[in-house]
Amino acid sequence: MAYDYEKSIRPGKLPHIWCPGCGHGIVMKGLIRAMDTCGLEKNNTALVSGIGCASRLPGYMDYCTLHTAHGRAAAFATGVKMAKPEMTVICVGGDGDGTAIGGNHFIHACRRNIDMTYVIMNNSIYGMTGGQFSPCTPTGAKASTTPYGNPDPTFDISKLAIGAGATFVARTTAFHATQIDKLIAEGIQHKGMAVIEVLDDCPTTYGRRNKFRSVVDMMKRLKDIAVPVAAAAKMTAEQLEGKVLTGVLYKEDKPEYCEQYAKVIAKAQGA
């Protein structure tokens, strides 16, 4: 029996704006399945995003949603969680929104270990705002602002999240559709800051400039470079060259920020 996605979609909001072949729709479907698996109530769940192709996702979802300024999703989500700690708060966005203009907010949300889930769709570029290179554009790849190839080294979002203090970090790709909902659900159920990175190459502003023949080729690339964590443990450094690890990369139990903040308030009030 087919899964009923319509129960989670706002009436009249489809069709979506994403280009043919974009993996954002795959991620949205995975998010819907994950939220359903976790039994989240619509009125007690907040979806927060900034600006960009990926950040349009909450507009299609029939939950409490907040579409904010560019790069400010984690800051607004922190405010929601602090004001309503009983709510489930989920951030969604792209690599540019989350780790470039929003990098400072992302780092400190991880550092605080605030109880939210951040799904970052890493499409290797600023897709909506003109095809500029992002911190995640591969070195040597072309973008509208690097027509002769990107000279910058590439950000590793998952390593950044771990280094900043997130207590649940996972990675998958748009090709591995059935893994997306499982990792997001585990992130939602985790008490603390959860970051799920989904590699999701943009077929238009990235794929066309970098001479991918088709979306199928781009998806095959994601399939070929992904290595599960368990398999990677048995591989040599040479075998892992050019590969990315997928699955749960890091998990730790650590005091959650809202609970710690509540203790400070109680102490200040003499409780």
N, C-alpha and C positions, 0 to 999 in steps of 0.2 A: 504494500500500500504506500502511495506517495506521501511524503511529508507535507503538511499543510503550512506553507510559509505565509499565506495571506492573513492569518490571524495576528501576525506581528507587524504587518505593513499598514501604514496609514492609507485610508481609502483615497483614491484619486491622485496619488503621488507617483505612480508608475505610468509610463516607462521612465527609467533612470537616465541620468545624463552621461554615464560612462561609455567610453568608446567600445566598439566591437572588439572582443578579445581581451579587454581589461579584466584583471583578476579581482577587482574590488567587489564585484557581485558575488564571486565565490566566497570571499571573506565574509560578506554580509550574511549569506546563507549559513555559513559556519557559525557566525555569532548568534544567529537566531536559534539554531539547534542547541548551541551551548547554553543560552539563556533558558531555553525550555528544559534542558536536562537539569539545570540547577533550580528549576521551579520558581524563577523570579516573577514577582508581581509587577505589573506595568506601572502602578502608581507608587511603587517603592523602589523603582530602578531609574537611575539617571544616566543618559548617554550624552557625553560632552565632546565637542570637537572644535577645531579652529577653522582654518581656511585651507582649501585645496580640494582636489578630486576626492580623496579618501574621506575628507572631513564633511562631505555632503551626505555621508551615510546616515547620520541620525535623522535627517529630514524625512527619510522614507519609513522610519520605525515608529510604531505606535506605542511609545513609552514617554516618560518625562525626558525631554531633550533640551539641550542648550548648545546653540551654534554661536561661537564666540569669535573674538578677534584672532588675527593670524598669530600662531605660536603660543596662544594663551590658554589652551585647553587644560593643561595640567594645573594651572593657577586657579581657573574657575572651578575645576573639579575638586581641588583642595578646599575651596570655599564651600561647595555643596556638602562635602563629606564632614567638614567641621561643623556646619550648621545643622546637618541632618545625619549624624553618624549611623543611624539605623538603616539608611538607604544603601543600596548597592550602586556604586559609582563606576562607570566604565568610560574611559577615554578612547577615542578612535581618531586616527589621522595618518598623515604621510610622514616620510622621513624628513622632508624639508620643514614642515610645520612643527614636527616633534623634536628634531635634533639640531636644527639650524636656528631659525628665529625663535623657536621655543626651547632651545637647548638648556638654557639656564633653569627654566621652570621644571623641565623634565628631570634634570640632575637633582634638584632639591626635593622633588616629590619622591624620588628614589631614596635620597639621603634620609628623609624623615620616616620612610617606610609606612606611609599613610595607606590605609586599606582601600585601594582602588586597583582596577585592572586597566592597563594601557595596551591597546592593540595598535601596533605601528605597522602600517602597510608600506613596506620599503620598495618603492617603484623606481629607485635609482635616479630620480630627477625631480625638479619642480614641474609637475605635469600640467596643472591648470593655469599657472601664472606666466607661462611663456617658454617653458622648456629650458630654464636655466639649470646649470649644474648644482647639485646638492652635496652635502657632506658624504652622501652614499653613492654618488656617481663613480663608477670604477675609474681608476687611474688610466688615462689614455682614451677614455670614451668621449664622444662628441656630445655637446649640448649647444643651446643657442648662444651661451656666453663662453663656450670653449670650442669654437669651430675647428680648431687644430688639435684637439685632444685635451682632456683634463689633466693638468700637471699635479693636482693635489692627491695626497694619499687618502684612502677611503676610511670613513668611520666604520667601526664594528659596533652596531647599536647594542647588541646583546652584551658584549664585553663592557661597554660604557655603562649599561644599566647595573651590571654586577659590581663594577668598580665604584659606582655612585651609592650603592647600598640597597638596591632592590632585593627582596628576599625570595622572589620566584621569577625566573627568567627562562623563557622557552623560545624556540625558533622553528618555523616550518616554511613551506612555500605554497603558492597558489596552486601548484600542481597537486600537492598532497592534500586534496580537499577534505578527506575523511579524518585527517589528523588535526585540522584547524579547530573544529568544534571541541575535540577532546582536550587540547591544550588550553583553549580559552576557558572551558568549564573548570579545569583544574586551577587555572589562575583566579577565577571568580571565587572558588571555594577556599583559596588560600587566604589566610589572615595576614595582610600586609600588602606592600607594593608588588604587583605582578605585572611583568612586561612580556608580551607575546609579540615577537617580530615575525611578520609574514613577508617573505621575499616575493615580489609581485611586480615584475618589470612592466613599465609603461610601454604599450605597443606603438603609441603614436609619437610623442615627443622624444622618446628614447629609442625605441625600436627602429623607427624609420631613419633617424640620423645615423644609427650605428649598423645599418645595412643587414638587419635581420630580414630574411626572406618572408617570414610569416609568423603569426602568433604561435602556431604549432612548434616552430623552431625555438621560439623563446621558452615555451613550456618544456620542451625537451631539454633545453639547457638547465632549467631549474631542477628537473628530474635527475640529470646527470651529475650535477655538482653537489646534491644533497647526500649527506652521509649520516645515518642515525648514530647517536652518541655511543650506543653499545658496540656498533660495528667499528667506529673510529678507534675505540680502545685497543683493537687488535690490529690496527694498521700502522705502518711506518710514516714518518714525516714526509717522505717522498711520495707515498701513496695518497697522502692528504693534501698535497700541494694543489691549490686551486679549488679545493672542496670547502663546503660549509657544513658545520654540524647542525643536526636537527633533533628535535625532541626537547626534553627538559634539561637545560644546561646547568641550572643552579636552583637550589631550594634550601631555605634555612628558616627556622623558627626564631623570631626575634620580637621584642616588644613593639606593638603597633602605636602609631603616633597619636591618634585620637584618644585612645585609652590613657596614654601617658599625659596628654594635655589635660584630660579630665581630672587626673590626680593633682595636677598643679592648681587647677581652679578650686578643687575641694580644699586643698591646703591653704590657699589664699583666703578662702571663706571661713577658715577655722574649723572645717568639718573633721 
